[in-house]
């Protein structure tokens, strides 16, 4: 069945699909590879229709070998292509960690800038879809901690398309985590033409005066619901979508913290050594004297992401977010 590349409103997976299409139309150096990305269009259909449009020379089904997928992509990037490789689930990316950390992230530094690795490693991440073990992790801390990598996690369809195009056009390697729980949860207007959402720039979703709430990816959806409920109760929350985990847009966060004087961070990843800890540290180093309460974190727990019977108890939800927000406000 032919793909409609020109829908006015798109869900997130359609926006990601169109980002591939637009980038490949614009630049013949862009190629796609991964497990089942070609004939089947990807396990979530994020690459649906691309092989029919661009052929098997540019949309390549690979063996079930994550290390080989990433290693091959690195070679392609060094040879002048712009590979977009897919890890079928983020929990499978462990198999490629050697190639990512010891090769992909280091080549610019190792060659003193003579070579770069313009490639994107895409991976559906997170819980909430009743999946199996190694299918529901939120692993952004691994890659945000690794020098030489950029790390993005969109929370809307608009950002999903713009961040992917920006990542493809970036001269350095980008880890692109997409929240599969949000793939088909809603539709929004997404331009059909090419556009970029800048990497390294957070987005203020809602201006507010009483508290700053920072989140990204799938958790942004829950934060929106929580903020809407708090607004009904007369609480004026500033909601920030971080969008890029590395590099962090510290300035936007600090400016907001100084204004509202209360900060809360929500993410799906484990609490200990998670991204929220780094964000909290950076804000306190720069805005400590402005804060009226300790920075609060609402996160996943320090356990392996549980199977589907318990995963909703693991994930931060609007109820947990609202309860924590009231604790911050009443401090």
N, C-alpha and C positions, 0 to 999 in steps of 0.2 A: 504494500500500500504506500502511495506517495506521501511524503511528509509535507505538512503545511508549515513552511518556514516563516510565514508572515502573519501569524495570529497577533491580534492587538493585545490580548491579555494572555499571560503565560503563567504556568506554575513553575516551580524552581527547576525541575528536571528538564522542562521544555526550554527554559532560558539557558541552561547549561548546554543543551543540545544545539541551540542556535548560536551560542558563542563559538563552538567548534566550527559550525558551518560558515559563519562570517569570517572567522580568522583564516580558515582554509581557502575561502574564496579570494581573500585579499592577498595571501602570501603562499605561494606554492611550496615554500620551505616547511610549512606546518604539516606534521604528520601525526597520526594517532595510532597507538599500539596498546595491546593489553589482552587479557583473557576474555574472549567472546565479545569484543567491542565491534567486530565487523559484521559478520552474517547475522548474528543475533541482536546486534545493536546495544550490547551491554546488558548486564543483569537487571539494571533499573531503566534501561532504554535511553541512557544519556547520550549514546552515540548512534541512535537509531537513524537509519537512512543515509549515513555518511558514506558507507562503502558503495552504495548504489550511485551516489553523486560523484565521488572522487576516486573510486576504484581501489583494488586491493594493494596497489603500490603505495598508497597513502593512508589506508586504514587497514591495519594488520592484526589479525588474530594471532596470538602467541601461545606457546605451551604454558602449562600451569607452573610457572617458575618466576616468582617475583624478582629474585636476584637477577635473573637473565633479562627481564623486562627493563629494569632500571639500568643495568650495565649496558645493554644495547642502546638505550636512550642516551646515555652519556656519550657513547661513541658517535651516535648520530649528531648530537649537539656540537661536539668538537669538530665534526666534519662539515658543519654549516647548516644543518637542519634545525628545526624547532619542534622537537618531539613533545607530545602530550601523552604521557603514559598513565594508564589507569591501574590502580590496585583495586581489585574487585570489592574488597572491604578493607577499612583501615587496619583491622586486626591482623591482616595478612602481610602488612608492611614490615613486620619484624624480619621476615626472610630476606629483605633487601636492605637491612640497616647498614651492613658493611659497605655496600655500594654508595648509599646515601651519605653516611658520615665520613668515610675514609676516602671517597673519590669525589662524588658530586659536589659536596660542600667545600672542598679544599682546592679545587683545580685553579681557581683564580689566584689564591694566595700562593699555591705551590709554584705557579709559573710567573709570579710577580706581575700578573695582569696581562700576560701575553695571550692567554686563552680564558674564555668564559664558557659557562654551560647554560645556554638559554633553553631550559626545559621546564616542564611542569609535571609534577607527580600528583595526580588526582586520586582521592580516596573518599568514598562514602563513609561517614563516621557516625557513632553515637547509638544510643538505645532508643527504645520506644516503638519498635516494629516487631517485637516478639521473635527475635532472631536467636541463633545458636551461639555457642562460645566462640570467641575471636571475631564476632560480627558486630559488637556493640561498644567497642572501646572509644574513649576520647583521649587521644594521645598527643595533643598539641604541645605539651610541655617538653617532650623529647626533642622536637624539631625547633621550637622557639629557643631552646637552650643551646642549639648547635650553631656556632659561627658559620657564616657563609650561606645560610639558608634564609629565605623569606617564608613566612607562614601566614596564610590567609584562611578565614572561615566565614563565609557569607551567611547572613541570616534572612535575606529576602531574595526574591527572584531577580529583581533589578540589580542588586549587588552581585548576585551569582554570575550573571552574564558579564557585567563590567569588570569584575575582579578577575575572571578567567581570561578575558581578552588582555587585560593589563599584565597578567602573569605570563601569557604567551609572548607578549612583546617585550618582556623584561630581559635584560641581558644575563641575569643570574638565575639560578635554580629556585623554583617556588614550590613549596608543598601546599596543596590546595585541598582542604578538607571541606566536604559538602555534607550538610546535615540531612541524612536520608529520611529522618522523621518529618522533614518539611518539604520533601520532594513534591508532594501533591496535596498539601494541606490547604492551599489557597491560590488564587490567581490575582495578578496585578498587571498594570500596564507596564510593558517592557518594550522599549523602542526596537524596531527591526534592524536598524542600521548599527554599524559598529560604534562602540563608545567604551571608554575606560573609566572604571572607578579607581582612583589612585591608591596604590599600595602604600600603607603607612599612615593613612589618614582615617581617624575615627569619624563617626557620624552622630551628631546630636539628633536623636529621633524625636525627642520632646523636650522643650525648654521647661525648666522648673526652678524653684527657689529654695525648697526645704530639704532636699536630699538628692545626691547623685547616685544613680543606679547604673552600673556598668555590666554589660554582658555581650554575648556574641553567639553566632551559630544558632543551634536549636533552642538554647536557653532564652534567646531573645524573644521567641514566641511566647514563652511563659511569662517573661518580664512584662511584655506588652499587656497581657491579661491582668497581671497583678497591678500594674500602674493604672489601668483603667478602673479597677475596683478601688484603689486608694484615692483616685481622683474623685470618685463618687462620695468618698468619706471626707473630702475636703483637704486631702494631702497633695501637695504640689511637688511632684517628683521630676527631676531631670533624668531622662533615659538616654544613655549613650551606647551605641553599637560599636564595639571596638573594631570589628571587621578584620584588622590585621593584628596578629599576635606577635609577629616579629617582622619589621621593627615596630615598637609600641609608639603610639602617638601620645607621648607623655604630656605634652603641652596642653592638649585639649582636656585631658583628665585633671590636670592640676588646676587649670583655670576654673573648671567646673567645681572642683572640691573647694577652692577658695571662696567661690560664690555661695554654695549651698551649706558648706561647713559640716556636712555629714555625707558619708560614702558607704555604699554597699556594692559588693561584687558577686555576680552569680555565674557559675559555670558548671558544666556537666562532668568535667574531669575530676579525678581524685583531689581531695583537699590538701594533703601534705605535699609540699613542694610543687603545688599546682600553679597555674598562671596567676590566680588571684593573690598568691603570696607575693609574687614579684610586683604586681600592680600596686598592692598595698604598700610595699616598701618604697616604691618610687614616689607615690603620692605623699607618704609621711615624711620622706626626706625633703620634699619641696614645699609642703603645705601644712606641716605639723602644727604650727602656731595658730592656724585658722580653724582647726578641727574642734568640734564641740563633743564628739563621741568617737570611740574606737572604730576603726574601719571593720565592717562586718562582711564575712564570707558565707555564702550559701552555695554548697557544692555537692558533687557526688561524694560518697563515703570512701574510706580507705580500704576497700575490698574490691575483688574482681567484680566487674559488672555482672550482676546476677542474671540467671535465666528469666524467662518471660513472666513467671508467676510473681517475681519480686522486683522486676526492673522498675516499675512505676514507683515503688517505695524508695528506690535508689535515686531516681532523677529528681532534681529540684523542681518543684511544682509551684503554681501560684500561691497555694496556701502557705507553704514554707517561706516563700518570698515575702508575703504580706506580714506574717508573724515576725520575721526578722526585721523588716522595715519599721514596724511599730516599736521594736526594742531599741533600734537606733534612734528613732525620733523621740523616745521618752527618756533617753539616757540623761 
